[in-house]
Structures are given as structure tokens and as C-alpha cells.
């Protein structure tokens, strides 16, 4: 028996388990970014407003982040295999709902439903690795593959979306999930280790509601503050909801015998730095992908497929680095790899920024560096969190890691995406003949230019492109600054407590 009470499994079966959970993780990660290239198309088809576009993107990571802590603890109670299979079924069903949405509100609801399935699956993927791989070196390789799949999925999401839109309607970006769900469902049911969990651990649904309310308040406040005409009342109300939700969540957790999150986990510097690294790596990845894919399509005139192919360079950088780091992590130690990875991601982001007016090849080089750095830091962060948590907290530790992953992506999209829109709205200088709607965003300016004569259209588009690039550059500067600060924290935080042992 292993330390988690699960019968040891054969070598072949262990790697089949990894394949099964990697398929699910790939689905979750791809859906995080697949709409970046599809967003202009589906926005036009469904006539989505700027606010609706933001929620179409953010509903998925927001709901997932709110449910992840509860899902991980529930997996400790009912068994991680069971949670994974339930999540796959929910994810496949939600994909059908989203694919055939008729309105923006229906699509937002479908994305939220997708997040429920993803939240059930995601902690189970890492927990199944934790209980299946007992050898330290094998576990490092498996976590390296896991972290790389998360990174690769997020990186190839735009290219998958772009490729599908070249031949099919926008709903195909969701429908493609269904056959992968069916394969993963059968494979996981056959090879994944079972286990009923610990029935004495209760599941706190109220705490999940509290944390989700807090996150919704934060995101709405960000959206409102960065909008063209922010409402003071809406900002105040959303911040009150955010503070009340998060404060009540923390207070409730401290009084629970079986909390959704044990805050003592963060006393371990490896876990704290791992959580920070996972969040900040995804903050930069999601933000850079979102603003870059929009610029490639709206400013440079790329097709969705072409823009997706460009940002897929991050996956090429992440794949070999993530797997290699996973195999060597037991020798290198988590902290040095995390710090080096965050620095590389920051430098790659600076490279993308500096290549704004350069040939496209330099942007691709910057994206390769971003991918390599993110792949290294994500792999090391996952190993640091899961490897330093006690076995009976496997689900909780997995949830903590994945909440940081989702919160990083969520805040990257919400903050950097909203900031880019705000800088555009505040710096655009429209010619007198331009419709007022062109001040809302670059896509609105493109639509407005279609009704003008060529000279007026050129003047409008010139002003819109200048304002868009202002926002684009500001967001990349902030992303790089956050990464440099995170690397510095990882290097300096409680260095005296770091024995140098690998996570």
C-alpha cells in the first residue's frame, strides 16, 4: 500500500494514468485561451457588447477559481478518480451547450457550466499523479509533463480556435472537446486508481460561494474602473461584495475542523513561492496572449489561424523545457528553477514589447522565451506545492496550486485586458467625422470605418491603431514588471529556511 492507502500500480499503468489526466488537463487549458482568436468572430455573430465579451472570456476562469478549493477537498472525501470522471461528463455536456448558444448570455452561462466540470477535474488530475507516482524521480517527470500540458494547452488554444474557424462555425471551438472527453473518460475509468477517500471530511459549499462572491466583486470592480465611463457606485458596491466575500471566507476557514484551505500550508516557503510562481506565470501568459492575438488580428490583419499559429511559439518553448525540468528537478531544487523561469518569462515579455515595430520573427523569438520560462516555472511550482504538502492534503494542495493558476489567468485577462481597453479609450483622438462608437475599442473602430469614405476611414483607423498600440505597450510593461517583482520575491523570501533540497 502507498502512503495514501492506494494499491501500487504497474509501470505501464502509471503512464497510462498520466495520459488520461493529461488529456483532461489539456482540455481545461485549451478552453482557457481558445476564445482569444475566436472572440472577434463570435462577437460579430452574436452581436456581443464589450462588457459581454469580457464576461464570455472571464466566466470560465472566474467560476472555476471559485469552485476549485471545494472541489479539491470534495475529492479528498469521495475519491479523486470519481471526481475526475464526474468532471469529464459535466465538461462534455457543457461543451455542447456552449457550442449551440444563441445569445451572448447563453454563451456566458455555457462557459460557467464548463467551469463546473473543469473545477471537478482539475484538482483530481494532480492528485491522481500524487497518489499514483510514489518514486520521487518518476513523480518529477510526471509533474513536468502535467505542468507542460497546462502550459501547452493554454499556448495552443488560440491556434486551435483559429484553425477551426478557418473551416467551421464558431461553435466548433467547443464541439471539438466532446471526442477528447469520451476518450479520456474510457481511459481513466479503466486505468486510474480508485479509492473512496475519507468520508469523515465534510464538504463546505458555503465557503465556495463566499470565495466566488469575492472574486466576482474583484473582477467587476476592475472592469468598471477601467471602463470608458466608470460608475463610482458600481465600483464601491463591487468592492464591498469582494471584501465581504473574501473576509467571511477566511474567517470561516479558520474556524473549521476540515477547511477548504489550510492556511498553515503557506508557512512552508516552497509552497508559498510555488503558489506565487504559478499565478504570476499564468498572469503574464494569459495577458500577453490576449493582447497579442487581438493586435495581430485587429491591427496587422492576421486571420484567426495565423494569429493562433504565431502565439503557439510559446508552446514550442514550453514543451521541451517543462519535461526536462521535471526530470531534473529532484537535483536542481524548486526555488532556483522558479526564479530562473520567472526571469526568463519577464525577459521574453520585454522582447515581445520591443518587437512591436520589428519584423514578426522577433516577436516569435520573444514568445519562445516566454514559453520556456513559463514551462520551467509552472513545472517547478507544481512540484513545490504538491511535493511539500502532506499526503492527506493532496487534494487541497492540488486545489491551491490550481486556484493560483486560474487566478493568475483570470487577473491577467481582467486587469491587462481591461487596462488595454482603458488606455485606448483615454488616448484615442478621433477625427471629427468618426462615429462616437469608435472610441469604445479597435474592433468598433474597424466597423465604423466601413461606412466612411477612404480618406476619413484612413484617418479614423490611424488614430485607432495608435491608441490601441498605446494600450498594448502599457500592458506588456506591467506584465514584465510583475514578473520581475515575483522573481525577486522568490529569490529573497526566507532564504535561510531553504535547505536546498528538491521539492
C-alpha positions in Angstrom: 0.0 0.0 0.0 1.2 3.5 -0.7 1.1 6.3 1.9 -2.3 7.3 0.6 -3.9 3.9 1.0 -4.0 3.1 -2.7 -2.6 -0.2 -4.1 0.7 0.3 -6.1 0.1 0.2 -9.9 2.4 -1.2 -12.6 4.8 1.0 -14.6 2.7 0.8 -17.8 -0.5 1.6 -15.9 1.2 4.6 -14.2 2.0 6.2 -17.5 -1.5 5.4 -18.9 -2.9 7.3 -15.8 -0.7 10.2 -16.7 -2.0 10.1 -20.3 -5.6 10.0 -19.1 -5.3 13.0 -16.7 -3.1 14.9 -19.2 -5.9 14.7 -21.8 -8.4 16.3 -19.3 -5.9 18.9 -18.3 -5.2 19.7 -22.0 -9.0 20.3 -22.5 -9.2 22.6 -19.5 -6.2 24.6 -20.5 -7.1 24.9 -24.2 -10.6 26.2 -23.2 -8.9 28.9 -21.2 -7.5 30.6 -24.3 -9.3 29.1 -27.3 -11.6 32.1 -27.5 -8.8 34.6 -27.9 -8.7 34.1 -31.6 -12.4 33.2 -31.9 -13.7 36.3 -29.9 -13.9 38.8 -32.8 -15.8 36.2 -34.9 -18.3 35.1 -32.2 -18.7 38.7 -31.1 -19.8 39.7 -34.5 -22.1 36.6 -34.9 -23.8 37.1 -31.5 -23.6 40.9 -31.5 -21.9 40.9 -28.1 -21.1 44.2 -26.4 -17.7 45.0 -24.9 -18.9 44.1 -21.5 -20.4 40.8 -22.7 -17.1 39.9 -24.4 -15.2 40.4 -21.2 -17.6 38.0 -19.3 -17.5 35.5 -22.1 -13.8 35.2 -21.5 -13.8 35.6 -17.7 -16.8 33.5 -16.8 -14.8 30.3 -17.2 -11.7 31.1 -15.0 -13.9 33.0 -12.5 -16.3 30.2 -11.7 -13.5 27.6 -11.8 -11.4 29.6 -9.3 -14.4 29.9 -7.0 -15.1 26.1 -7.1 -11.6 24.7 -7.1 -10.9 24.8 -3.4 -14.2 23.0 -2.6 -13.7 20.5 -5.5 -10.2 19.5 -4.2 -11.5 18.9 -0.7 -14.5 17.1 -2.0 -12.1 14.8 -3.9 -10.3 14.0 -0.7 -13.7 13.0 0.7 -15.3 11.0 -2.2 -12.2 9.9 -4.2 -10.2 11.7 -6.9 -11.0 9.2 -9.6 -14.7 9.6 -9.1 -14.3 13.4 -9.2 -12.3 13.2 -12.4 -15.0 11.1 -14.2 -17.8 13.3 -13.0 -15.9 16.4 -14.2 -15.4 14.9 -17.6 -19.1 14.2 -18.0 -20.0 17.7 -17.0 -17.4 19.2 -19.2 -18.6 17.3 -22.3 -22.2 18.2 -21.7 -21.3 21.9 -21.1 -19.3 21.9 -24.4 -22.5 21.0 -26.3 -24.4 23.8 -24.5 -21.8 26.4 -25.3 -21.4 25.3 -29.0 -25.1 25.9 -29.7 -25.5 29.1 -27.8 -27.9 31.6 -29.5 -27.2 34.7 -27.4 -24.2 36.1 -25.5 -26.0 35.4 -22.2 -26.4 31.8 -23.2 -22.8 31.5 -24.1 -21.7 33.1 -20.8 -23.9 30.5 -19.0 -22.3 27.7 -21.1 -18.8 28.9 -20.2 -19.8 28.9 -16.5 -21.1 25.4 -16.8 -17.8 24.3 -18.5 -16.0 25.7 -15.5 -18.0 23.5 -13.1 -16.8 20.4 -15.0 -13.2 21.8 -15.1 -13.2 22.6 -11.4 -14.2 19.0 -10.6 -11.5 17.6 -12.9 -8.5 19.8 -12.3 -7.6 19.0 -8.7 -8.2 15.3 -9.4 -5.6 15.4 -12.2 -2.7 16.4 -10.0 -4.0 14.4 -7.0 -4.1 11.2 -9.1 -0.5 11.8 -10.1 0.4 12.4 -6.4 -1.1 9.0 -5.4 0.0 7.0 -8.5 3.7 8.0 -8.7 5.5 7.2 -5.5 9.0 7.3 -6.8 10.4 10.8 -6.5 12.1 10.9 -9.9 9.1 9.5 -11.7 6.8 11.9 -9.9 9.0 14.8 -11.0 8.8 13.7 -14.6 5.0 13.2 -14.3 4.5 16.6 -12.8 6.8 18.0 -15.5 4.5 16.5 -18.2 1.5 17.8 -16.2 2.8 21.3 -16.0 3.8 21.3 -19.6 0.4 20.1 -20.7 -1.2 23.0 -18.8 1.2 25.4 -20.5 0.9 23.9 -23.9 -2.9 23.8 -23.7 -3.0 27.5 -22.9 -0.5 28.2 -25.6 -2.2 26.2 -28.4 -5.7 27.3 -27.5 -5.5 30.3 -29.9 -4.2 28.2 -32.8 -6.8 25.5 -32.3 -9.5 28.2 -32.3 -8.0 29.9 -35.3 -7.7 26.6 -37.3 -11.3 25.6 -36.5 -12.6 29.0 -37.6 -10.9 28.6 -41.0 -13.2 25.8 -41.9 -16.2 25.7 -39.4 -18.5 28.0 -37.5 -17.5 29.4 -34.1 -19.3 26.7 -32.1 -16.8 24.2 -33.3 -14.3 25.6 -30.8 -16.4 23.9 -28.1 -17.7 20.9 -30.0 -14.1 19.7 -30.5 -14.0 18.9 -26.8 -16.5 16.1 -27.0 -14.5 13.3 -28.7 -11.5 14.0 -26.4 -13.8 13.8 -23.4 -15.0 10.4 -24.5 -11.5 9.0 -24.9 -10.3 10.4 -21.6 -13.4 9.1 -19.9 -12.9 5.5 -21.0 -9.1 5.5 -20.4 -9.5 7.0 -16.9 -12.3 4.6 -15.9 -10.0 1.6 -16.8 -6.6 2.6 -15.5 -6.9 5.3 -12.8 -6.5 4.0 -9.2 -9.7 4.1 -7.2 -10.2 4.8 -3.6 -13.2 6.1 -1.7 -11.4 9.0 0.1 -12.1 9.9 3.7 -15.8 10.1 4.4 -15.4 11.9 7.7 -14.3 15.0 5.9 -17.3 17.3 5.3 -17.6 19.5 2.2 -18.2 23.2 2.8 -20.4 24.5 -0.1 -21.0 27.9 1.6 -17.3 28.6 1.6 -17.1 28.1 -2.1 -20.0 30.6 -2.5 -18.2 33.1 -0.3 -14.9 32.9 -2.3 -16.7 33.1 -5.6 -18.7 36.2 -4.5 -15.4 37.8 -3.5 -13.8 37.0 -6.9 -16.8 38.2 -8.9 -16.7 41.5 -6.9 -13.0 42.0 -7.7 -13.4 41.3 -11.4 -16.4 43.5 -11.8 -14.6 46.4 -9.9 -11.7 46.0 -12.3 -14.0 46.0 -15.3 -15.9 49.1 -14.1 -12.8 51.1 -13.1 -11.1 50.6 -16.5 -14.3 51.2 -18.5 -14.8 54.4 -20.5 -17.4 55.8 -18.1 -16.8 54.2 -14.6 -19.6 54.3 -12.1 -18.4 55.2 -8.6 -21.5 53.4 -7.1 -20.8 50.2 -9.0 -17.2 50.2 -8.0 -18.0 50.7 -4.3 -20.7 48.1 -4.3 -18.5 45.5 -6.1 -15.6 46.2 -3.7 -17.8 45.8 -0.7 -19.0 42.5 -2.1 -15.4 41.4 -2.7 -14.2 42.3 0.7 -17.2 40.8 2.5 -17.0 37.5 0.5 -13.2 37.0 0.9 -13.2 38.2 4.6 -16.0 35.9 5.5 -14.3 33.0 3.6 -11.0 33.5 5.5 -12.8 33.8 8.9 -14.9 30.7 8.2 -11.9 28.6 7.2 -10.0 29.5 10.4 -12.9 28.1 12.5 -13.4 24.9 10.6 -12.1 21.5 11.6 -11.8 20.5 7.9 -11.3 23.7 6.0 -11.3 24.0 2.2 -7.8 25.6 2.6 -5.4 25.1 5.5 -3.6 28.4 5.7 -0.7 26.8 7.6 0.4 25.4 4.2 1.7 28.8 3.3 4.1 28.7 6.2 6.3 26.5 4.0 8.3 28.9 1.8 8.4 26.3 -1.0 4.6 26.2 -1.2 4.2 29.9 -0.9 6.7 30.6 -3.6 5.2 27.9 -5.8 1.7 29.4 -5.5 3.1 32.8 -6.4 5.0 31.5 -9.4 2.1 29.6 -10.8 -0.2 32.6 -10.5 2.3 35.1 -11.9 3.4 32.9 -14.8 -0.3 32.5 -15.9 -0.9 36.2 -15.3 1.7 37.0 -17.9 0.8 34.2 -20.3 -2.9 35.0 -20.4 -2.3 38.7 -20.6 0.3 38.5 -23.3 -1.7 36.0 -25.3 -4.9 38.1 -25.1 -3.5 41.4 -26.1 -1.1 40.0 -28.8 -3.8 37.9 -30.6 -6.1 40.9 -30.6 -3.3 43.1 -32.1 -2.4 40.5 -34.7 -5.9 40.4 -36.0 -7.2 43.9 -35.5 -4.1 45.9 -36.3 -2.0 43.7 -38.6 -4.9 42.0 -40.3 -4.0 38.4 -39.5 -6.6 35.7 -39.8 -7.5 33.8 -36.5 -5.5 30.9 -37.7 -2.4 33.0 -38.5 -2.5 34.8 -35.1 -3.0 31.5 -33.3 -0.1 30.0 -35.1 2.1 32.9 -34.1 1.4 32.7 -30.4 1.8 28.9 -30.5 5.5 29.6 -30.4 5.1 29.7 -26.6 4.1 26.0 -26.7 7.2 25.2 -28.6 9.3 26.9 -26.0 7.4 25.3 -23.1 7.3 21.6 -24.2 10.9 20.6 -24.1 11.8 22.8 -21.1 8.9 21.7 -18.9 9.7 18.0 -19.4 13.4 18.4 -19.0 13.0 20.4 -15.8 10.6 17.8 -14.4 13.2 15.1 -14.9 16.0 17.1 -13.3 14.0 18.9 -10.6 15.0 16.5 -7.8 18.6 17.6 -8.4 18.1 21.3 -9.1 15.6 22.2 -6.4 12.4 24.1 -6.9 13.3 27.6 -5.9 16.2 28.2 -8.3 14.1 26.9 -11.2 11.1 29.0 -10.3 13.2 32.2 -10.0 15.1 31.5 -13.3 11.8 30.7 -15.1 10.1 33.9 -13.9 13.1 35.9 -15.0 13.1 34.3 -18.4 9.4 34.9 -18.8 9.9 38.6 -17.9 12.7 39.0 -20.4 10.6 37.3 -23.1 7.8 39.7 -22.4 10.2 42.6 -22.8 11.3 41.1 -26.1 7.7 40.9 -27.3 7.3 44.6 -26.3 10.5 45.7 -28.1 9.5 43.9 -31.3 6.2 45.9 -31.8 7.6 47.7 -34.8 10.2 45.0 -35.8 9.7 42.0 -38.2 7.5 39.3 -36.8 10.3 36.9 -36.3 11.5 38.9 -33.3 8.1 38.6 -31.7 8.2 34.8 -32.2 11.7 34.7 -30.5 10.2 36.6 -27.6 7.3 34.2 -27.4 9.7 31.2 -27.4 11.5 32.7 -24.4 8.1 33.4 -22.6 7.1 29.8 -23.2 10.4 28.3 -22.0 10.3 30.4 -18.8 6.7 29.7 -18.1 7.2 26.0 -18.7 10.0 25.8 -16.2 8.4 27.9 -13.5 5.0 26.1 -13.8 6.6 22.7 -13.5 8.7 23.7 -10.5 5.8 25.4 -8.9 3.6 22.4 -9.1 6.3 20.1 -7.7 7.0 22.5 -4.9 3.3 22.7 -3.8 2.4 19.0 -4.2 5.7 17.6 -3.0 5.8 19.6 0.2 2.2 19.1 1.2 1.2 16.1 3.4 -0.3 13.1 1.6 -3.7 13.6 3.3 -3.8 17.1 1.9 -3.1 16.0 -1.7 -6.5 17.3 -3.0 -6.2 20.6 -1.0 -2.7 21.2 -2.2 -3.7 20.5 -5.8 -6.6 22.9 -5.5 -4.3 25.6 -4.0 -1.9 25.2 -7.0 -4.8 25.3 -9.5 -6.5 28.2 -7.8 -3.3 30.2 -8.2 -3.2 29.1 -11.9 -6.8 30.2 -12.5 -6.5 33.4 -10.5 -3.4 34.3 -12.5 -5.1 33.7 -15.8 -8.3 35.5 -14.5 -6.4 38.6 -13.3 -4.2 38.6 -16.4 -7.3 38.8 -18.6 -9.3 41.1 -16.3 -6.5 43.5 -15.4 -4.4 43.6 -18.6 -7.4 43.3 -21.0 -9.3 46.0 -19.2 -6.3 48.2 -18.9 -5.6 48.0 -22.6 -9.2 48.9 -23.3 -9.0 51.8 -20.8 -5.8 53.2 -22.3 -7.3 53.0 -25.8 -10.4 54.9 -24.7 -8.4 57.6 -22.9 -5.8 58.2 -25.6 -7.7 57.8 -28.9 -8.1 61.1 -30.7 -10.9 60.5 -33.2 -11.3 62.8 -36.3 -14.5 64.9 -36.3 -16.3 62.7 -38.8 -15.8 59.5 -36.8 -18.8 57.9 -35.1 -18.6 58.0 -31.2 -18.8 54.2 -31.0 -15.2 54.1 -32.4 -13.9 55.3 -29.1 -15.0 52.1 -27.4 -12.4 49.8 -29.0 -10.4 48.8 -32.0 -13.0 46.4 -33.3 -15.7 49.1 -33.1 -13.4 51.5 -35.0 -12.9 48.9 -37.8 -16.7 48.5 -38.1 -17.2 52.3 -38.1 -14.6 52.8 -40.8 -16.7 50.7 -43.2 -19.3 53.4 -43.6 -16.8 56.3 -44.3 -15.1 57.5 -47.5 -11.5 56.2 -47.9 -9.8 59.4 -46.6 -11.9 59.6 -43.5 -11.6 55.8 -42.9 -7.8 56.1 -43.1 -7.8 58.9 -40.6 -10.0 57.0 -38.2 -8.0 53.8 -38.4 -4.7 55.6 -38.0 -6.0 57.2 -34.7 -7.4 53.9 -33.5 -4.2 51.9 -34.2 -2.1 54.5 -32.4 -4.4 54.3 -29.3 -4.5 50.5 -29.5 -0.7 50.3 -29.5 -0.5 52.6 -26.6 -2.6 50.2 -24.6 -0.8 47.2 -25.9 2.6 48.6 -24.8 1.4 49.6 -21.4 0.0 46.1 -20.7 3.3 44.4 -21.6 5.3 46.8 -19.4 3.1 46.0 -16.5 3.2 42.2 -17.2 7.0 42.3 -17.3 7.2 44.4 -14.1 5.0 41.9 -12.2 7.2 39.0 -13.3 10.5 40.7 -12.3 9.0 41.5 -8.9 7.8 37.9 -8.4 11.2 36.6 -9.3 12.8 38.9 -6.7 10.3 37.7 -4.1 11.0 34.1 -4.9 14.8 34.7 -4.6 14.7 36.6 -1.3 11.8 35.1 0.7 13.0 33.2 3.7 16.2 32.1 2.0 17.6 30.9 5.3 14.9 28.3 5.6 15.7 26.8 2.2 17.9 23.8 2.7 18.5 23.4 -1.0 16.7 20.1 -1.1 14.5 19.5 -4.1 10.7 19.7 -3.7 
